[in-house]
Amino acid sequence: GTANGTLLELWDCNGVGGQVWVTQADGSLLNPQSGRCIDDPYDNTTNGTQLQIWDCNGSVQQKYSVNGGGPIIGPAGKCLDVAGEDNGGAGNIVQIFDCFPWEGDQHWYHNSNGSLSTRGLCLDIDGNGTANGTLLELWTCNGVGGQVGVQQTNGSLENPQSGRCIDLPYDNTSNSVQLQIWDCNGSAQQMWALHS
């Protein structure tokens, strides 16, 4: 359903549009198919209240914190990964790699300031750069603009400071390819699913 008031339920994962949720900068969870947000009817905080979708309005009943962490899955089903076999530190490259649920450096947290972190460090644009082709790395979380990634309704992750998106160079889906920023173009090499 896509109408205001359509109720939410748990269902087998099947890839339909009604199962897609995109975290917005204001803390709401948008369903792109309906253009509506998860909503707590009448701001009812009673246990057992069934949630619904409703026009996104920025109200408190539409604010959700998605901080559980999880994989970020990109092109060819590969995961956002830090080089170094779970021992990666500041300066290690951020790459794509086969997904392994036990790998700590493939478990990303979505922070309230828009950054993505793993192992206590943040996804970072090298040198806080803004040019096409600037590479991604892991770095100490410091709140700079190069550490902010905002998921767009088309699935891309845009860095507002540069106006560019996280990109897989040349759509090369081999393991260990280092990621970069590039002009947002809606291509498959810029699609990232954030799971929590």
Beta strands, then each sheet from edge to edge (+ up, - down):
strand 1: 22-23
strand 2: 29-31
strand 3: 36-39
strand 4: 52-55
strand 5: 72-73
strand 6: 79-82
strand 7: 94-97
strand 8: 109-110
strand 9: 116-118
strand 10: 121-125
strand 11: 136-139
strand 12: 150-151
strand 13: 157-159
strand 14: 164-167
strand 15: 180-183
strand 16: 193-194
sheet 1: 1+ 2- 3+ 4-
sheet 2: 5+ 16-
sheet 3: 6+ 7-
sheet 4: 8+ 9- 10+ 11-
sheet 5: 12+ 13- 14+ 15-
end
